[in-house]
Amino acid sequence: MSALATPIRKNDTVVVTVGKDSGKRGRVLRVLPTGNRLIVEGVNIIKRHTKPNPQKNIKGGIVEREASMHASNVQLVCPECNKMTRLGRKILTDGRKVRICRKCEGVVDK
C-alpha cells in the first residue's frame, strides 16, 4: 500500500463530517500516512479489554481510547475564519510553501 499525502497534519483542528461522531471537533493526535488515517482527540472512542501488567504498571479492565478514522471523514477548521474548509497551497514572497484556507485565503500554517 502506498503512502498517500494527506494535507491534514498533527495538532490541526478538524471537524468530523460523517459517522456517529459527526459535528464533533478535535485536535489531530497522530497521522497514520500508510492507511491515510488519523487519530483525533475525543472522537471515535472504542473500548478495549486489557489484562493487568504489574511490570508496566497497567491496571486491568475496560479502557476507552481513540481509534483511527479515515482522513476523508474529517475537514480542517481554519484558525482565522473558524469554519470547515478545503486546503490550498501558496508560495509566499519569502519562498515558503504554506497551506491556505479556500474560504478566507488565510494562512493555516503558523
C-alpha positions, 0 to 999 in steps of 0.5 A: 500500500502506498503512502498517500499525502494527506494535507491534514497534519498533527495538532490541526483542528478538524471537524468530523463530517460523517459517522456517529461522531459527526459535528464533533471537533478535535485536535489531530493526535497522530497521522497514520500516512500508510492507511491515510488515517488519523487519530483525533482527540475525543472522537471515535472512542472504542473500548478495549479489554486489557489484562493487568501488567504489574511490570508496566504498571497497567491496571486491568479492565475496560479502557476507552481510547481513540481509534483511527478514522479515515482522513476523508471523514474529517475537514480542517477548521481554519484558525482565522475564519473558524469554519470547515474548509478545503486546503490550498497551497501558496508560495509566499514572497519569502519562498515558503510553501504554506497551506491556505484556507479556500474560504478566507485565503488565510494562512493555516500554517503558523 
